[in-house]
Amino acid sequence: MTSTITPQLSAIVVNYNAGALLRSCVDSLLHCPMEVEVIVIDNASKDGSLSAVQNLPCVQVISNTQNRGFAAACNQGIEVAKADNLLFLNPDCTFVPGTLAELLLHLRADPKAGMAGGLLVNPDGTEQGGGRRAVPTPWRSFVRAFGLSKFSHRWPKLFFDFHLHRQPLPDGSIEVEAISGACMLVKREVLVQVGHWDEAYFLHCEDLDWCMRIRLGGWKVLFVPSAKITHALGVCSKSRPFFVEWHKHRGMVRFYRKFFRHQYPGVLMWLVVMGVWLRFGIVACYQAAKRLLARVRG
């Protein structure tokens, strides 16, 4: 029987071969002390993970016949969601009851807050990189890639590291440039103004794109350290490392061209793009060597 109560929050979970983690994620949502609408978008998983949730009466499932990508699947969820606050949550995330209420409390408390994310932690409890970060501009990415952030104590503005998880946790919620797409709570009115996810990204960087557009629209992006989410990073993508790296670097190129073309015109942007694909080549070679070594040892 369908509930007639308008949910306080619509949770959109995009699944792709998440295994048993999908059910754990959905259970976390169903145990929330608030009215949560759970929507699972499955991108043609082949591991049987969907079977654990598709017969639950309180979960709406949309099954795609092919992998449409993360952004496109999120947009599918938006079209059917009923609540004024939408949570985009990776299937490899779990949390204790009360976490989402805490996140929603901080989002509602500030009229200019458009998006909020919590403290992402690894299964061992350590903070994960990416949950709170600055936008990885081409220069900041260059600094990080070549280890130049070690000079940040002398020239903090020049050699700034865009990952903020090495800094002490703030006492309360703070405004940041970007949070992770693994857990994003967004007001519907923000969607109306800035638009949906950019489906030109297939996997990776679409969350940075959305944070940029939301901030350019005059909204704040909040990091809420009191809302802790355990994130089993990389579980859904470890079986296809080349596929993931290809789309990650392709997304980086789109992100840079979309938002930084005016700062890196002509030859500079060409060098940035070449640098991205050079990095992809290095990562791909490393992955190939790692797989070959594993076969030899096996």
N, C-alpha and C positions, 0 to 999 in steps of 0.2 A: 504494500500500500504506500503510495507516495505521500510524503509529508506536506501539509498545507502551510507549515511555518516557514517564513522567509529566513533562510540561513544567515547567520552573522558573517559567515565566511565561506567562500567557495574555494576548495583546494583542487588544483589541477596538477595531476601527476603524469608525466610522460614516461612510459615504460618502453625499454628495449632490452630484453634478455637480462632482467635484474635478478632472476632466480627467486630465492626465498625472501630476499630483501624487500620485494614489492609488498608482500603480505605484512611484513613487519612495519613498513611505512604506513600502509593503510590502517593497521591496527592502532598505530600512534594517533592517527587522525580521528578514528572512531572513539577513542578513549578520552578525547578532549571534553572538558566540562563546559561546552558551548555547542551551539547548533552549527555543525560543519557539513557542507555539501561536498561529497567526495566524487571527483570525476577522474577516471583513469583513461588516458589516451594511449593505446598500444600501437607502436610502430612496427607491426608485423614481427613480433617476437617469435622465436622458434624454440625456446627453452622450456615451454610449458608454464612459465611464471604467471601468465594471465589466468590460468585455471583456478588459482587459489583465491581470486577475488571476483571473478566474473559472475558468480552465482550469489554473491552477497546482495541482499535486497536493498541495502542502504548505499550501494556504490553504483554509479553510472559508468558504464564501460563503452568506449568507442574504439572499435578495432579497425585499424587501417590495413589494407591488403599489401601495402608496401611501406618502406621506411620513408616518411615524408620529411624527416628532419625535426629537430627540436622546436624551432620557432614556429613552423607551420602547425605542429601538433598543439603547441600552447594556444595558438589562435583558434584552433578547433574547440578547445576547452572554453575559451572566452565566449564563443558564440552561444554556448548552452548554459553557462554559469548564471546563477540567479542573484547572488549576493552583491553588495556594494563594495566589498573588499575581497580581492582575489589573491590567493596564495599559490605561487608556482613552486613546486617542491619536487626534488629529484627522488626517485624510488629507493635510492640507497641512503635516505635520511630517516632518522628516528629521533624521538624526543619524549620527555616525560609530560604527563598532563599538566596543563597550566602554561606551557611554553608559548602556545599561540595566543592565549589570552594576554600574556605579557607583551608580546609583539604588537598585537592589535591595540593595546592600551597606549603604547608610545606613539603609534601611527596616528591615532585619533586625537591625542593630546595636543599636537601641533597642526594648526590649520594649513600650514605651508608644507608639511611633510607629505610627499607623494608616494614614497616607497620606503620599506624598512626590511632589514635583514638581521638575523641573529648571529650569535657566536658559533661559528662552525668549528667543531672539534673532531679530531681523529678518534678511532675506537679506544686508544690509550688515554684519551682525555686531554691531549695537547692541542693547542690552537692550530687550526689549519690556515695556510696561506690562502688569500683570496676572499675571505669572508668580509674583510674591511681593507680597502685599497684605494690608492690614487689611480687615476686613469693612466694606463701604460702608453704614453706618447712614444713616438719613434725614438726620441732621445733617451727617455727613461728606460726603454727596453734595451737600448745600446749600453747604457750604464750598467744595467743588471747582467746582461749577457757577458760582459767583459770584466765583471767584478769591480767596477769603479766605485760602487757604493761604499767601499771601505774608506773612501776619502770624504764621506759625507760629514764627518765630524769637523772637518776644516772648511768645507764648502757645501753646506747642507742644501742650498737651493740648486747648485749645479749637479751634484751627484746624489740626488734623492732617490731612494729605493721605493718603488710604488707599492710594494707589499708592506702593510702596516702591522702585521701580526708580531713582529719583533719588538714593537713598542708596548709599554705597560697598558693593561686594559683600563679604559676610562671608568669612572665611578658610575656614570649613567649614559644614556643614549647621546650620541654625537652625530653631527653631520659629516659625511664622507663623500668622496667623489664617486665611489662605486662599491657595490657589494656583489656577491656571487649569485649566479642564476640557480644555484642549488636550492636556495630558499629566498624567495622574494615575495613580500606582501605589498600589494599595490591597491590604491583607491581607484574605483571605477571611473571617477571623474577625471583622473589623470589619463586613462585610456582614451576617453572622449577627446581630450585636448591633443595629446601627442601621438596617438595612434597605437596600433597593435605592434607585435614583434615583427621585425624585418625578416621576411621569409627568404631573402636572398642569402642569408646565412643558413647553412645546413646544420652545423655543429660547432660550437665555440664562438666567442666574441659577440654573439647576439645579446648577451646580458650587458656587456660593456656599452654596446650601441644604445640599448634602452636606457641605461643610466645616464648616458650623455644627453639623449633627447629629453629625458625628464628634467634634468638640471637646466638645460637650455630653455625649457618651458617655464622656468621660474619656480620649480618645486625642489624640495630638499630630499636627499637620500640619507636615511638614518641607519646607523649601526647600533644595535641594542645588545650589549654584552650580557644582560640578565636573561636573555632568551637563548638557551643553549641547545644546539642541534648536533647530534652525532652524524657525521657524514663519512660513509665508507668510500672515499674518493677513488674513482677509476674502476670500480667493480664492473660497471656496465660496458666499459670500453676496452678492457684489457684483452679481449679476444680478437680485436681488430686494430692493432696499434698503428699500422700504416694508414688505414682508412681514417682513423681519428686524427692523426698528425697532418694528413693532407688537408682535411677540412678545417683544422685549427689554423694552419698557416694561410689557407685561402681566405678564411675569415679575417685574419689579421690584415691582409692586404686590402680587403674591402673596407675594414674599419679605418685604416690609415687614410685611404683615398677619400672616404666619405667625410671625415672630420678634420683632417690635417693637410689637405691639398693646398690650402692657402698659406700654410706655414712652411711647407716643403715643396715649392713649385719646381717644375721642369726637371732638371737633372737631379736635384736633391730627392724628389719623390721617386725617381727611377732608381736611385741608389738604395733608398729605403726598401723598395719592392725587391730589388736584387738581394738585399741583405736577408729579407724574410725567406726567400726561396733557397738561399745558401744555407740558412739555418735548417730548413726542412731537409735538404740533402744530407747534412751532417747527422741529424736525428734519424733519418731513414737508414743511413749506413750503419749507425750504431745499433738500431733495432735489428737489422739484418744480421749483423755480426753476432749479436746476442742470441738470436734464434739459431744461427748456425752452430754456435758453441754449445748450446743446449742439446742439439741433435747429436753432436759428436760425443758429448758426455753421456748422453742417454744410450 
